[in-house]
Amino acid sequence: MDPTIKDFEAAIAELEGIVKKLEEGDMPLEASLGLYERGVTLSRYCHGRLEAAERRIEVLNERGEAKPASPDLGLDRDDEA
């Protein structure tokens, strides 16, 4: 794990900033490559964290301790119209 990555939320925020900078396209090639490499590292970290969360959910479901949320979770009946 990269010690410079604080947590999932910080990684996502940094990744969004990198994407924005790269989309602007006004950086030298080497700087762009450096940002791209950092983005790949952040992306892999986030993907790993999401996979771990998914595995935890699957384990909970297998144990019968949790059930998937219903599709209308959080919707008030008045909001459906």
C-alpha positions as CSV (number, residue, x, y, z in Angstrom):
1,M,0.0,0.0,0.0
2,D,1.2,3.5,-0.8
3,P,1.8,5.3,2.4
4,T,1.0,8.7,0.8
5,I,-2.7,7.6,0.3
6,K,-4.6,8.6,3.4
7,D,-7.9,6.9,2.7
8,F,-10.5,6.1,0.0
9,E,-12.2,9.5,0.1
10,A,-8.9,11.3,-0.1
11,A,-7.7,9.1,-3.0
12,I,-10.9,9.7,-4.9
13,A,-10.6,13.5,-4.4
14,E,-7.0,13.5,-5.5
15,L,-7.8,11.3,-8.5
16,E,-10.6,13.7,-9.6
17,G,-8.1,16.6,-9.4
18,I,-5.6,14.7,-11.5
19,V,-8.2,14.0,-14.1
20,K,-9.2,17.6,-14.2
21,K,-5.6,18.7,-14.7
22,L,-4.9,16.1,-17.4
23,E,-8.1,17.1,-19.3
24,E,-6.9,20.7,-19.3
25,G,-3.9,19.5,-21.3
26,D,-1.6,22.5,-20.7
27,M,1.2,20.7,-18.9
28,P,4.6,19.4,-20.2
29,L,4.7,15.8,-21.2
30,E,6.8,14.6,-18.3
31,A,4.5,16.3,-15.8
32,S,1.5,14.7,-17.5
33,L,3.1,11.3,-17.3
34,G,3.9,11.8,-13.6
35,L,0.3,12.7,-12.9
36,Y,-1.0,9.8,-15.0
37,E,1.2,7.4,-13.0
38,R,-0.1,8.8,-9.7
39,G,-3.6,8.4,-11.1
40,V,-3.0,4.8,-11.9
41,T,-1.8,4.2,-8.3
42,L,-4.8,5.9,-6.8
43,S,-7.1,4.1,-9.1
44,R,-5.7,0.7,-8.1
45,Y,-5.9,1.6,-4.5
46,C,-9.6,2.6,-4.8
47,H,-10.4,-0.5,-6.8
48,G,-8.8,-2.7,-4.1
49,R,-10.8,-0.9,-1.4
50,L,-14.0,-1.4,-3.3
51,E,-13.3,-5.0,-3.9
52,A,-12.6,-5.5,-0.2
53,A,-15.9,-3.8,0.8
54,E,-17.7,-6.0,-1.7
55,R,-16.2,-9.1,-0.2
56,R,-17.3,-8.0,3.3
57,I,-20.8,-7.5,2.1
58,E,-20.9,-10.9,0.5
59,V,-19.7,-12.5,3.7
60,L,-22.4,-10.7,5.7
61,N,-25.0,-11.8,3.2
62,E,-23.8,-15.4,3.4
63,R,-24.1,-15.4,7.2
64,G,-27.6,-14.0,6.9
65,E,-26.6,-10.9,9.0
66,A,-27.4,-8.5,6.3
67,K,-29.6,-8.3,3.2
68,P,-29.3,-6.2,0.1
69,A,-31.2,-3.0,0.2
70,S,-34.4,-2.8,-1.7
71,P,-34.4,-0.9,-5.0
72,D,-36.7,1.8,-3.6
73,L,-34.6,2.4,-0.5
74,G,-34.7,6.0,0.6
75,L,-37.6,7.0,-1.7
76,D,-40.6,8.5,-0.2
77,R,-43.8,7.4,-1.8
78,D,-44.6,11.0,-2.7
79,D,-41.2,11.3,-4.6
80,E,-42.1,8.5,-7.0
81,A,-44.6,10.5,-9.0
